[in-house]
Amino acid sequence: TSTLFAQEFRGTLQGTIADPTNAAVSGAEVILKNEATGVERQTTTDTEGNYIFQFLPPATYSLTTRLQGFKTDQRGGIVVSLGENVRLDVQLALGQAAETVNVSAEVSTVQAE
């Protein structure tokens, strides 16, 4: 007999949300939006400031993070490919939630090995 391995056709986006002192921010609202379809997924950070979106179809996404007492952080152009584990850490700036910080930057792929 032989063993067949399934090829994963979805990706993952994960990261940590921190304040300006690099302390973890728990309870932050994190919204992931597929830029092509407009489909959104939402989660909140855990007690260590971590978030994760699993089983994402390959696409380009935008990530919005918000919490009372901090400026809303918005990042676009996040590419998730087949079987890829992308890490995007966010540092929130102090301010009003009505203020938005737009960031355009490269994200890194997490190497599992």
N, C-alpha and C positions, 0 to 999 in steps of 0.2 A: 504494500500500500504506500501511497505517497500523501504528503501534506500539501495542501494548497493554501496560500496566503491571500487574503482579500486585499485589494489595493484601496486605500482610503481616498475618496474623491472629494472630501470636504476638508476645511481647515479650521484653525483655532486662533482667536485673538485674546490675549490676556495681558495683564499688567497690574501695576500698583499705583494708587492715587495717593499723593502726599501733599502736605502744606509747604509753605516757604522754608520751614526749618527741617524738612525731610521727615517729619513725623507722619505716620499713617493716618489717612482720613477714612473713617468708617461711616457708612450710611450715605455716601455720595451717590447720586443718581447718574448712571452711565447709560447712554443711548447710542446704539450702533445702527447706522442707516446704510443700506445698499444704495449707492449713488445712481445706479442704472434703473432700479425698479422702485425705489422709494420705500421698500419694506424696512420696518424698524424692529429692533429687539431692544429690550431694556433690562437692566439689572441694577443692583446696588452693591457697593463695596462691603466686604466683610470687616470684622474687627481689626484685621491687619492691613486694611486698605486695598485688598486684592479684588479683582474682577476677572471674569472669564466668559467668553462667548465661544461655544463649541459647535461643531457640525455646520460650519459656514460654507455655503457654496462659493467657488472661486469667483471673486468680483473685487471691485474697488469700493471701499467703505469710507464713511465719515464717522467720527466719534465725538460725542458731546458729553461733557462732564459738568455737573452742577451741584452745588450745595450752598445753603444759606450762609452768608458771611464771606463767600468767595466769588470771584468773577467766573462766569461761565467760560469753560475752555472748549474750543471747537477745533478739530483737526480733520482734514480731508486728504484724499489721495492715498488711503491705506489699502495696499494691494494684498489680498490673501489668495494664495495659489493652492493647487492640488496638494493635499496632505501636509500643508505648511503650518507651522506653529509660530505665529507672529507675536512679538512682545512689544507693547507700547506703554511705557510708564508716563504718568502725567503729574506735573507739579502745579497745583492750583495757586493762583495769586489772590491775596486778600482784596476785598472790594465788594461791591454790590452785584447781586446775581444778574441785574439788568445789563451790566457791562460784560462784553464778550472779548475773549482773547482768541484770535485766529492764528493757528500755527500750521506752517507747511514745512514738513521735514521727513526724512527717511526713517523708516521703522526697521528694526532688526528681526531676523528670523532666529528663533531659538533652536540651537543644535541639541538634539536629544541624546547624542552620543558624546 
